[in-house]
Amino acid sequence: MSRLGWTVAALAVALGSARGEVVLRRHGDVVLAGVELEVGANGRDASGLAWRQAGDAAVGTLHGSEFDATVRLAPTGGAIGLDVEIDYIAPATIDHEVVHLRLAGPARAIGRDLRLAAVTSPLRVGPGTPALVLTPGLAVAGERGFAAARYVPRHDETDVDLVVDDRAAHPFSVYDTCLERLPSPPDWSALERRHPQDRLGRGAGERVRAHATLYALHDGQGALPLVLERWPAGARAAIVFTDHADRTDPAALRAVLYGSSAGGGAAPRGFIGRGLALTKTFFARGGIGTLADDEATRHLADALAQSGSEIGNHSITAHADARERVQDALDVFAPWHATTWIDHEPYTNCEAVSNQGWDDRPPFGVRDLLAARGYRWLWAATDEKSGELNLFGGETPVVFPFPADRRMWVFRSTWFAAAPDALAHRLRDEALDDLERRHGLAVLHTYLSPSARTTPTPAYRRMLVVRPAPGGGLELDPVFDAMLARLATRTAAGSLLVAPWRDVGDRLRALADVVVRYAPDGSAVVENHGASRIHAVTLAVPGQGVDLDVARAAVVGRRAAADGASVWLDLEAGAAVTVRASRAGAPVSFLPIEDVVVEAR
């Protein structure tokens, strides 16, 4: 046996050349029963690894007709680093790139509610949820380059898939046809005929990298992992209103923002009056309520931007617009630095990204035009259909890279159009409590800006959130405004974030560059590998009576609650801060890590 650099004989790597497996042992007991790599490219699957010893590392290789891949296990900082590298030697369309691990024993994992719990049924987590799974003897943390992780309990093992990429990581689809007009009455289920555009392409010469860390534990049940939370300054949940441009009336929009089309009254009302931000989309042209044709609408767009809200595109007009018309009209949105595009009626707007706009070819392909103008967010044109507010409640990712152009990302939403009392009921206190308990996100697909004069259809008129005001003009429905007041109370208390999509989506992407590494002394190091500063990063630990101390960064705020403690701090680009935990003054380890020797046989 050869000593590979650690200090206590507790873990061994056994290379079985006949089966091509690597096995990790702790005190003679298997804690990791195997590591495999599977790559599906151009309709063919290749799997397995051929292992060899390379100095202090175990190196597995896999070769396919389009790629050469390596998985490397090597000691690093009191743990084992797992590095995946896939070099594409020919163009490939990807079905999946997955590292399969077989862990001995039952497991606990960080779930989509950001809580550590037993894995009793298959669980998949993606962007916005840390990939961390623990057995009594081993912890696996997927740190960078993985799109998702999946945990499956077996009889006496737990399967862990670290997903570099697969089709489920970016479930984008486009409509089969572009209709000249909607049928009357529309059969919405029949209209939802789509085909998937959910595969990424890899080019010849492209290199894909991912990194995870494996920690040997002397007591996995005693772990108190440091959890990177989603929302700033200790907020437990977030809500985004994405208001579509259909039938926008500037008088109605003014009432939504200030409570009345006449402007602010004695008491603050509406979004701006209550300090709440949203994403408001507009058409470029088409008369009333559009940015190019309506001065009152432009003034309201300025007020929205100045108050922290976001101005986005709702296509260009309410009708199909050819590529050249889209290219010219994007200038209309330039003063507001638009970065979010939401398709309008993608059944008939052929340039919708979810119709023909995903392409870059005439007459309706526009994806390259949007990317060149700095657009970074596209709507998936899908709504959560279960009635679930929390988009982190299911396995489908909330955000994902746009498969046709990875410079842009895609987000989903939940339908939120109904009469004002029904909307207020959906955001009642019990629902908001549940959203906060689950550290969730609601992205609401709304139509808040129409009035009776822009809405001829009786069914849609019943959904208006504005009504005639005494003495003329329009006012915000008081039931809806009372709901906004409840949201404002929670934001003031720090438990809820109400923000535009740009801010929420950019944050979720930025947090993917933050890595939590655990040290043998019980501390954790939090590193920002991204290029930008992240405001009020929230770090939390479960358990009562735990205090958190941060070195090399100023703590902006902290909270102690029955379910744990949290701190938040501004994390500069490239920064690394050390966090320690204690209880009643005595140090507490986040992970009870063992120093180990790796032995190869």
C-alpha positions as CSV (number, residue, x, y, z in Angstrom):
1,M,0.0,0.0,0.0
2,S,1.1,3.5,-0.7
3,R,0.5,6.5,1.7
4,L,-1.0,9.4,-0.2
5,G,-0.7,12.3,2.2
6,W,-3.2,12.4,5.1
7,T,-2.6,11.7,8.7
8,V,-5.0,9.1,10.1
9,A,-5.6,5.7,8.5
10,A,-9.4,5.9,8.2
11,L,-10.2,5.8,4.5
12,A,-9.0,3.6,1.7
13,V,-9.3,3.7,-2.1
14,A,-9.4,0.2,-3.6
15,L,-8.9,0.0,-7.3
16,G,-10.6,-3.1,-8.9
17,S,-9.3,-3.1,-12.4
18,A,-11.5,-6.0,-13.4
19,R,-14.7,-4.2,-12.6
20,G,-13.3,-0.7,-13.1
21,E,-14.5,0.5,-9.7
22,V,-13.3,2.7,-6.9
23,V,-14.3,1.9,-3.3
24,L,-13.8,4.2,-0.3
25,R,-13.4,2.6,3.1
26,R,-13.4,4.1,6.6
27,H,-12.1,2.0,9.4
28,G,-12.6,-1.0,7.1
29,D,-16.2,-0.2,6.4
30,V,-17.3,0.8,2.9
31,V,-18.7,4.3,2.8
32,L,-18.6,4.8,-1.0
33,A,-19.3,1.7,-3.0
34,G,-18.6,3.0,-6.5
35,V,-18.1,5.9,-8.9
36,E,-19.1,5.9,-12.5
37,L,-19.5,8.4,-15.3
38,E,-22.2,8.2,-18.0
39,V,-22.3,10.5,-21.0
40,G,-25.1,10.4,-23.6
41,A,-24.1,12.2,-26.8
42,N,-25.6,12.1,-30.3
43,G,-28.0,9.3,-29.3
44,R,-25.3,7.0,-27.9
45,D,-24.5,6.2,-24.3
46,A,-21.0,5.6,-22.8
47,S,-20.6,4.6,-19.2
48,G,-18.1,3.2,-16.7
49,L,-14.6,4.3,-15.8
50,A,-11.2,2.6,-16.2
51,W,-9.2,3.4,-13.0
52,R,-5.5,3.8,-12.4
53,Q,-3.2,5.2,-9.7
54,A,-1.6,8.6,-10.5
55,G,0.6,9.8,-7.7
56,D,-1.7,10.6,-4.8
57,A,-4.8,10.4,-6.9
58,A,-7.1,7.8,-8.3
59,V,-8.0,8.6,-12.0
60,G,-10.8,7.1,-14.0
61,T,-11.1,7.5,-17.8
62,L,-14.0,7.1,-20.2
63,H,-13.7,7.5,-24.0
64,G,-16.5,8.0,-26.5
65,S,-16.5,8.8,-30.2
66,E,-17.2,12.5,-29.4
67,F,-15.3,12.9,-26.1
68,D,-12.5,12.0,-23.7
69,A,-13.5,12.2,-20.0
70,T,-11.6,11.9,-16.7
71,V,-12.8,11.6,-13.2
72,R,-10.1,12.3,-10.6
73,L,-10.2,11.6,-6.8
74,A,-7.4,13.3,-4.9
75,P,-6.8,14.4,-1.3
76,T,-7.4,18.1,-0.7
77,G,-7.6,20.1,2.5
78,G,-8.7,17.2,4.8
79,A,-11.1,15.8,2.2
80,I,-11.2,14.2,-1.2
81,G,-11.7,16.3,-4.3
82,L,-13.7,14.8,-7.1
83,D,-13.0,16.5,-10.4
84,V,-14.8,15.8,-13.7
85,E,-13.4,16.9,-17.0
86,I,-15.0,16.1,-20.4
87,D,-13.2,17.2,-23.5
88,Y,-15.3,17.1,-26.7
89,I,-13.3,16.1,-29.8
90,A,-16.3,16.3,-32.1
91,P,-19.6,18.3,-32.1
92,A,-22.2,16.6,-29.9
93,T,-25.8,17.0,-28.8
94,I,-26.1,16.1,-25.2
95,D,-28.7,13.9,-23.5
96,H,-26.8,13.6,-20.2
97,E,-23.4,14.0,-18.4
98,V,-23.8,12.4,-15.0
99,V,-21.4,11.2,-12.3
100,H,-23.0,8.2,-10.4
101,L,-22.0,7.6,-6.8
102,R,-23.2,4.7,-4.6
103,L,-23.1,5.6,-0.9
104,A,-23.3,3.0,1.8
105,G,-26.1,3.5,4.2
106,P,-29.1,5.8,4.5
107,A,-28.7,9.5,3.8
108,R,-29.8,12.9,4.7
109,A,-29.7,15.8,2.2
110,I,-30.5,19.5,1.9
111,G,-33.9,19.6,0.2
112,R,-35.6,22.3,-1.9
113,D,-36.9,23.8,1.4
114,L,-33.2,24.3,2.4
115,R,-33.7,21.9,5.4
116,L,-31.6,18.8,6.1
117,A,-33.8,15.8,6.1
118,A,-33.8,12.0,5.6
119,V,-33.8,10.9,2.0
120,T,-36.9,8.6,2.0
121,S,-37.9,9.0,-1.7
122,P,-36.1,10.2,-4.8
123,L,-35.2,13.8,-4.6
124,R,-33.8,16.1,-7.3
125,V,-32.4,19.6,-6.5
126,G,-31.2,22.2,-9.0
127,P,-30.2,25.9,-9.2
128,G,-30.9,27.7,-5.9
129,T,-30.5,24.6,-3.7
130,P,-27.1,23.5,-2.4
131,A,-26.1,20.0,-3.4
132,L,-25.1,18.3,-0.1
133,V,-25.9,14.7,1.0
134,L,-24.6,13.0,4.1
135,T,-24.5,9.4,5.4
136,P,-23.1,8.5,8.8
137,G,-19.6,8.1,7.4
138,L,-19.5,10.4,4.3
139,A,-20.6,13.8,3.0
140,V,-20.7,14.7,-0.6
141,A,-20.9,18.4,-1.7
142,G,-21.5,19.2,-5.3
143,E,-19.8,22.6,-5.6
144,R,-19.2,23.9,-9.1
145,G,-20.2,22.9,-12.6
146,F,-23.1,20.7,-11.7
147,A,-26.6,21.6,-12.9
148,A,-28.4,19.3,-10.5
149,A,-28.1,16.5,-8.0
150,R,-30.4,13.5,-7.5
151,Y,-30.6,11.2,-4.5
152,V,-32.3,7.8,-4.5
153,P,-32.6,5.6,-1.4
154,R,-32.0,1.9,-1.8
155,H,-32.2,-1.0,0.7
156,D,-28.8,-0.4,2.2
157,E,-27.4,2.3,0.0
158,T,-28.1,5.7,-1.4
159,D,-27.5,6.5,-5.1
160,V,-26.3,10.0,-5.8
161,D,-26.3,11.4,-9.3
162,L,-24.2,14.6,-9.7
163,V,-25.6,16.0,-13.0
164,V,-23.2,18.0,-15.1
165,D,-26.0,18.3,-17.7
166,D,-29.1,16.5,-18.8
167,R,-32.3,17.4,-20.6
168,A,-34.2,17.9,-17.3
169,A,-31.8,20.7,-16.4
170,H,-33.2,22.9,-19.1
171,P,-36.7,21.8,-20.0
172,F,-37.4,24.3,-22.8
173,S,-40.0,23.6,-25.5
174,V,-41.4,25.5,-28.4
175,Y,-44.8,25.5,-30.1
176,D,-45.4,23.3,-33.1
177,T,-46.9,26.0,-35.3
178,C,-47.6,29.7,-35.4
179,L,-51.3,30.4,-35.9
180,E,-52.6,33.3,-37.8
181,R,-55.2,33.9,-35.1
182,L,-56.6,32.2,-32.0
183,P,-59.6,30.0,-32.5
184,S,-62.9,31.2,-31.0
185,P,-63.5,30.0,-28.4
186,P,-59.9,28.8,-27.8
187,D,-59.2,25.3,-26.7
188,W,-56.2,26.0,-24.5
189,S,-55.2,22.4,-24.0
190,A,-55.2,21.7,-27.7
191,L,-53.1,24.9,-28.3
192,E,-50.4,23.6,-25.9
193,R,-48.8,21.4,-28.5
194,R,-45.0,21.7,-28.2
195,H,-41.9,19.9,-29.0
196,P,-38.8,19.9,-26.8
197,Q,-35.7,22.1,-27.5
198,D,-34.0,20.8,-24.4
199,R,-30.6,19.6,-25.5
200,L,-27.4,21.5,-25.2
201,G,-24.9,21.4,-28.0
202,R,-21.2,20.9,-27.3
203,G,-18.6,22.1,-29.8
204,A,-15.4,20.4,-30.8
205,G,-12.7,21.7,-28.5
206,E,-15.2,22.5,-25.7
207,R,-14.1,21.4,-22.2
208,V,-16.6,20.8,-19.4
209,R,-15.5,20.8,-15.8
210,A,-17.2,20.1,-12.5
211,H,-16.0,19.8,-8.9
212,A,-17.3,18.1,-5.8
213,T,-15.8,17.3,-2.4
214,L,-16.1,14.1,-0.3
215,Y,-15.7,14.4,3.4
216,A,-15.1,11.4,5.8
217,L,-17.2,11.9,8.9
218,H,-16.8,10.3,12.3
219,D,-20.4,11.1,13.2
220,G,-22.6,12.1,10.2
221,Q,-25.7,12.3,12.4
222,G,-24.1,15.2,14.4
223,A,-23.6,17.3,11.3
224,L,-24.9,20.9,11.3
225,P,-24.2,22.0,7.7
226,L,-23.8,25.7,6.9
227,V,-26.6,26.5,4.4
228,L,-26.3,29.1,1.7
229,E,-29.8,30.6,1.5
230,R,-31.4,32.1,-1.5
231,W,-32.6,35.5,-0.4
232,P,-30.8,38.6,0.9
233,A,-30.6,39.8,4.5
234,G,-32.3,36.8,6.0
235,A,-35.5,37.0,4.0
236,R,-37.2,33.6,3.9
237,A,-39.1,33.8,0.7
238,A,-39.5,36.0,-2.4
239,I,-42.4,37.1,-4.6
240,V,-42.0,38.5,-8.1
241,F,-44.9,40.1,-10.0
242,T,-44.3,39.9,-13.8
243,D,-47.0,42.1,-15.2
244,H,-47.7,41.4,-18.9
245,A,-48.4,44.3,-21.2
246,D,-51.8,43.2,-22.6
247,R,-54.4,46.0,-22.5
248,T,-52.2,48.3,-20.4
249,D,-54.0,51.6,-19.7
250,P,-51.6,54.3,-18.2
251,A,-54.4,55.5,-15.9
252,A,-54.9,51.9,-14.6
253,L,-51.1,51.5,-14.2
254,R,-50.9,54.7,-12.3
255,A,-53.6,53.5,-9.9
256,V,-51.8,50.2,-9.5
257,L,-48.6,52.0,-8.6
258,Y,-50.0,54.8,-6.4
259,G,-53.5,53.7,-5.4
260,S,-55.2,56.2,-7.6
261,S,-54.9,57.5,-11.2
262,A,-55.0,61.0,-9.6
263,G,-51.7,60.2,-7.8
264,G,-50.8,59.5,-4.2
265,G,-53.3,60.3,-1.5
266,A,-52.9,61.0,2.2
267,A,-52.0,57.3,2.9
268,P,-49.5,55.3,0.8
269,R,-51.1,52.8,-1.5
270,G,-50.2,50.7,-4.5
271,F,-46.8,49.2,-5.4
272,I,-44.7,52.4,-5.3
273,G,-46.7,53.9,-2.4
274,R,-45.9,50.8,-0.4
275,G,-42.3,50.4,-1.4
276,L,-42.9,47.2,-3.5
277,A,-41.1,46.6,-6.8
278,L,-42.2,44.5,-9.8
279,T,-41.3,43.6,-13.4
280,K,-43.6,45.6,-15.7
281,T,-43.5,44.7,-19.4
282,F,-44.6,46.9,-22.3
283,F,-45.2,46.7,-26.0
284,A,-43.0,49.0,-28.0
285,R,-45.8,50.1,-30.3
286,G,-49.5,49.8,-30.8
287,G,-51.1,52.9,-29.3
288,I,-52.3,53.5,-25.8
289,G,-50.1,51.9,-23.1
290,T,-47.0,51.4,-25.3
291,L,-43.7,53.0,-24.9
292,A,-43.1,54.5,-28.3
293,D,-46.7,55.9,-28.8
294,D,-47.8,57.0,-25.3
295,E,-46.0,59.8,-23.4
296,A,-48.0,59.0,-20.2
297,T,-46.8,55.4,-20.3
298,R,-43.2,56.5,-20.8
299,H,-43.4,58.7,-17.7
300,L,-44.8,55.8,-15.7
301,A,-41.9,53.6,-16.9
302,D,-39.5,56.2,-15.7
303,A,-41.2,56.3,-12.3
304,L,-41.1,52.5,-12.1
305,A,-37.4,52.4,-12.9
306,Q,-36.6,55.1,-10.4
307,S,-38.4,53.2,-7.6
308,G,-36.4,50.0,-8.2
309,S,-38.8,48.2,-10.5
310,E,-37.8,46.6,-13.9
311,I,-39.0,47.5,-17.4
312,G,-39.1,44.5,-19.8
313,N,-40.4,43.6,-23.2
314,H,-43.6,41.9,-23.9
315,S,-42.6,41.0,-27.4
316,I,-42.8,44.2,-29.6
317,T,-46.4,44.5,-30.5
318,A,-49.6,42.5,-29.9
319,H,-49.1,41.0,-33.4
320,A,-46.5,38.9,-35.1
321,D,-43.4,41.0,-35.8
322,A,-40.7,39.9,-38.3
323,R,-37.0,39.9,-37.3
324,E,-36.3,43.3,-38.8
325,R,-39.1,44.9,-36.9
326,V,-37.9,43.4,-33.7
327,Q,-34.4,44.6,-34.3
328,D,-35.5,48.2,-34.9
329,A,-38.0,48.3,-32.0
330,L,-35.5,47.1,-29.4
331,D,-34.1,50.6,-29.4
332,V,-37.4,51.7,-27.8
333,F,-36.5,49.8,-24.6
334,A,-32.9,51.0,-24.4
335,P,-33.5,54.0,-22.0
336,W,-34.7,51.5,-19.4
337,H,-31.9,49.0,-19.9
338,A,-34.3,46.1,-20.5
339,T,-32.8,42.6,-19.9
340,T,-36.0,40.5,-19.6
341,W,-38.1,39.4,-22.5
342,I,-41.6,37.9,-21.9
343,D,-43.4,36.4,-25.0
344,H,-46.8,37.8,-25.8
345,E,-49.3,35.2,-26.9
346,P,-46.8,32.8,-28.4
347,Y,-49.5,30.9,-30.3
348,T,-49.8,33.7,-32.7
349,N,-46.7,35.9,-32.2
350,C,-44.3,34.0,-34.4
351,E,-41.2,35.9,-33.0
352,A,-42.0,34.6,-29.5
353,V,-38.9,32.8,-28.2
354,S,-41.2,29.8,-27.4
355,N,-42.4,29.8,-31.0
356,Q,-39.9,30.6,-33.8
357,G,-38.0,33.3,-32.0
358,W,-35.7,30.7,-30.3
359,D,-33.8,30.5,-33.7
360,D,-31.7,33.1,-35.4
361,R,-33.0,32.7,-38.9
362,P,-35.5,34.9,-40.8
363,P,-38.3,35.6,-40.8
364,F,-38.9,35.3,-37.1
365,G,-35.8,34.1,-35.4
366,V,-34.6,36.7,-32.8
367,R,-32.4,35.0,-30.2
368,D,-29.2,36.5,-31.5
369,L,-30.7,40.0,-31.6
370,L,-31.7,39.7,-27.9
371,A,-28.3,38.3,-26.8
372,A,-26.5,41.1,-28.7
373,R,-28.5,43.7,-26.8
374,G,-27.7,42.2,-23.4
375,Y,-30.9,40.4,-22.7
376,R,-30.2,37.7,-20.2
377,W,-33.7,36.5,-19.1
378,L,-36.4,34.8,-21.2
379,W,-39.8,33.5,-20.1
380,A,-40.4,29.8,-20.6
381,A,-44.0,30.6,-21.6
382,T,-45.1,27.9,-19.1
383,D,-47.0,28.4,-15.9
384,E,-47.1,26.1,-12.9
385,K,-50.5,24.4,-13.3
386,S,-50.9,22.7,-9.9
387,G,-51.9,26.0,-8.2
388,E,-48.6,25.8,-6.2
389,L,-47.2,29.2,-5.4
390,N,-43.8,28.0,-4.6
391,L,-41.8,27.2,-7.7
392,F,-39.2,25.4,-5.6
393,G,-41.9,22.9,-4.6
394,G,-41.2,20.5,-7.5
395,E,-38.3,19.0,-9.4
396,T,-38.6,21.3,-12.5
397,P,-35.9,24.0,-12.2
398,V,-37.1,27.5,-11.6
399,V,-34.3,28.9,-13.8
400,F,-32.1,27.2,-16.4
401,P,-29.8,28.0,-19.3
402,F,-31.4,28.7,-22.6
403,P,-30.3,25.7,-24.6
404,A,-30.1,27.6,-27.9
405,D,-27.8,30.3,-26.4
406,R,-26.2,29.9,-23.0
407,R,-25.6,33.6,-22.7
408,M,-29.3,33.8,-21.7
409,W,-31.4,32.0,-19.1
410,V,-35.0,31.0,-18.8
411,F,-37.5,31.3,-15.9
412,R,-40.9,29.9,-15.1
413,S,-44.0,31.4,-13.5
414,T,-47.4,30.7,-11.9
415,W,-50.7,31.9,-13.4
416,F,-52.1,34.7,-11.2
417,A,-55.0,36.3,-13.1
418,A,-58.4,36.3,-11.3
419,A,-60.8,38.7,-9.5
420,P,-59.1,40.8,-6.9
421,D,-60.6,39.0,-3.9
422,A,-59.4,35.6,-5.4
423,L,-55.8,37.0,-5.9
424,A,-55.8,38.3,-2.3
425,H,-57.0,34.9,-1.1
426,R,-54.1,33.2,-2.8
427,L,-51.7,35.5,-1.0
428,R,-53.4,35.2,2.3
429,D,-51.3,35.1,5.5
430,E,-51.4,31.3,5.7
431,A,-50.1,30.9,2.1
432,L,-47.3,33.5,2.8
433,D,-46.4,31.7,6.0
434,D,-46.0,28.4,4.1
435,L,-44.0,30.1,1.4
436,E,-41.6,31.5,4.0
437,R,-41.4,28.2,5.9
438,R,-40.3,26.5,2.6
439,H,-37.8,29.3,1.7
440,G,-39.8,29.5,-1.6
441,L,-40.3,31.7,-4.6
442,A,-43.5,32.8,-6.3
443,V,-43.2,34.3,-9.8
444,L,-46.6,35.6,-10.6
445,H,-47.9,35.9,-14.2
446,T,-50.2,38.9,-13.9
447,Y,-52.4,41.4,-15.8
448,L,-52.7,44.3,-13.4
449,S,-52.6,47.3,-15.7
450,P,-55.8,47.0,-17.9
451,S,-58.9,49.1,-17.4
452,A,-62.5,48.8,-18.6
453,R,-61.8,51.0,-21.6
454,T,-59.0,48.6,-22.8
455,T,-60.9,45.4,-21.9
456,P,-64.0,44.7,-23.9
457,T,-64.3,41.0,-22.8
458,P,-66.7,40.6,-19.8
459,A,-64.7,37.7,-18.3
460,Y,-61.5,39.8,-18.3
461,R,-63.4,42.8,-16.9
462,R,-64.2,40.8,-13.8
463,M,-60.4,40.4,-13.3
464,L,-59.6,44.1,-13.2
465,V,-57.8,45.2,-10.1
466,V,-58.8,48.9,-10.7
467,R,-62.3,50.4,-10.5
468,P,-63.9,53.8,-11.0
469,A,-63.0,56.2,-8.3
470,P,-65.5,58.6,-6.7
471,G,-65.2,61.9,-8.5
472,G,-63.7,60.3,-11.6
473,G,-60.5,58.5,-12.5
474,L,-59.5,55.0,-11.3
475,E,-58.5,53.6,-8.0
476,L,-56.9,50.3,-6.9
477,D,-59.3,47.7,-5.5
478,P,-59.1,48.0,-1.7
479,V,-58.9,44.2,-1.2
480,F,-56.0,44.0,-3.6
481,D,-54.3,47.0,-1.9
482,A,-54.8,45.4,1.5
483,M,-53.0,42.4,0.1
484,L,-50.1,44.7,-1.0
485,A,-50.1,46.1,2.6
486,R,-49.6,42.6,4.0
487,L,-46.7,42.1,1.7
488,A,-45.2,45.4,2.6
489,T,-45.5,44.5,6.3
490,R,-43.5,41.3,5.8
491,T,-40.8,43.1,3.7
492,A,-40.4,45.7,6.5
493,A,-40.0,42.8,9.0
494,G,-37.4,41.2,6.8
495,S,-39.1,37.9,6.2
496,L,-40.2,38.5,2.6
497,L,-38.6,39.9,-0.5
498,V,-40.8,41.5,-3.2
499,A,-38.6,42.4,-6.1
500,P,-38.4,42.5,-9.9
501,W,-37.4,39.4,-11.8
502,R,-34.1,40.9,-12.9
503,D,-32.9,41.1,-9.3
504,V,-34.2,37.7,-8.2
505,G,-33.0,35.8,-11.2
506,D,-29.5,37.4,-11.3
507,R,-29.2,36.6,-7.6
508,L,-30.0,32.9,-8.2
509,R,-27.3,32.8,-10.9
510,A,-24.7,34.6,-8.8
511,L,-25.2,32.2,-5.9
512,A,-24.1,29.3,-8.1
513,D,-20.6,30.8,-7.9
514,V,-20.6,30.7,-4.1
515,V,-19.0,27.6,-2.6
516,V,-19.1,26.4,1.1
517,R,-16.0,24.3,2.0
518,Y,-15.6,22.5,5.3
519,A,-12.4,22.3,7.3
520,P,-11.2,19.6,9.8
521,D,-11.2,22.2,12.6
522,G,-15.0,22.4,12.4
523,S,-15.2,25.8,10.5
524,A,-16.4,26.5,7.0
525,V,-15.0,28.8,4.3
526,V,-17.4,30.6,2.0
527,E,-15.9,31.6,-1.3
528,N,-17.4,33.8,-4.1
529,H,-15.9,32.6,-7.3
530,G,-18.0,35.0,-9.3
531,A,-17.1,38.3,-10.9
532,S,-19.5,40.4,-8.9
533,R,-20.2,41.4,-5.4
534,I,-23.3,39.7,-3.9
535,H,-25.3,41.8,-1.5
536,A,-26.4,40.5,1.9
537,V,-25.6,36.8,1.4
538,T,-27.5,34.8,4.0
539,L,-25.8,31.9,5.8
540,A,-27.8,29.7,8.1
541,V,-27.3,26.7,10.4
542,P,-30.0,24.5,11.9
543,G,-30.3,23.9,15.6
544,Q,-31.3,25.9,18.7
545,G,-28.8,28.0,20.6
546,V,-26.1,28.1,17.9
547,D,-24.1,31.3,17.3
548,L,-22.3,32.1,14.1
549,D,-19.0,34.1,14.0
550,V,-17.6,35.4,10.7
551,A,-13.9,36.3,10.1
552,R,-12.7,38.5,7.2
553,A,-16.0,40.1,6.6
554,A,-18.4,42.5,8.4
555,V,-21.7,40.9,9.5
556,V,-24.5,43.2,8.2
557,G,-27.2,41.5,10.2
558,R,-28.1,38.3,12.1
559,R,-31.2,36.4,13.4
560,A,-31.7,33.7,15.9
561,A,-34.9,31.6,15.5
562,A,-36.3,28.4,16.9
563,D,-35.2,26.5,13.8
564,G,-31.6,27.9,13.7
565,A,-29.4,30.9,13.4
566,S,-28.5,33.0,10.3
567,V,-26.1,35.9,9.5
568,W,-25.8,38.0,6.3
569,L,-22.9,39.8,4.9
570,D,-21.8,41.4,1.6
571,L,-19.5,38.9,-0.3
572,E,-17.1,40.6,-2.6
573,A,-16.0,39.0,-5.9
574,G,-13.2,36.6,-5.2
575,A,-13.6,36.9,-1.4
576,A,-13.3,34.0,1.0
577,V,-14.7,34.3,4.6
578,T,-14.4,31.9,7.5
579,V,-17.5,31.0,9.5
580,R,-17.4,29.3,12.9
581,A,-20.3,28.0,15.1
582,S,-20.6,27.8,18.9
583,R,-23.2,26.9,21.5
584,A,-23.0,28.5,24.9
585,G,-19.5,29.6,24.1
586,A,-18.2,26.1,23.2
587,P,-17.1,25.5,19.6
588,V,-19.4,23.4,17.4
589,S,-18.3,21.7,14.2
590,F,-20.4,22.1,11.0
591,L,-19.2,18.7,9.8
592,P,-17.3,16.3,12.1
593,I,-14.5,15.6,9.6
594,E,-11.8,13.0,10.1
595,D,-8.3,13.5,8.9
596,V,-7.5,10.5,6.7
597,V,-4.9,8.5,4.9
598,V,-5.7,7.3,1.4
599,E,-4.4,3.9,0.7
600,A,-4.4,2.3,-2.8
601,R,-4.2,-1.4,-3.4
